[in-house]
Amino acid sequence: MCRVTRNSTRLPPGAKQVVPSLRGESYSYVLDKFWLVMGKADSGKLRVRTRRGREFQIDPDDRRLRAATWRERAVWRHKFPPLNPPPRRPLPTITGLVRRIFLRPRSARRA
């Protein structure tokens, strides 16, 4: 698990340690990120994977990074990424979007 500090005008679910700004226009808060450690990179950093399949490299001495307790694993097990994620769909291309929008039958187009 990793604790990440964010600033925003809206609070997401799960925000902790919420502190409003001086004028009350935004908030500073902490989020728990449920990442899976995939291994160690050649540079000595940890390779982690997010719930959506993105991979990052983090310094192993980072104070925000910690192991999840057995209780957190049991309660939040649906938030941890799977060990073998499904393959990611490729992003749509411009030609694919044009075909979908303009080459559809007239009955399927919006009025």
Order of alpha helices (4+ residues) and beta strands (2+ residues): beta-beta-beta-beta-beta-beta-alpha-alpha
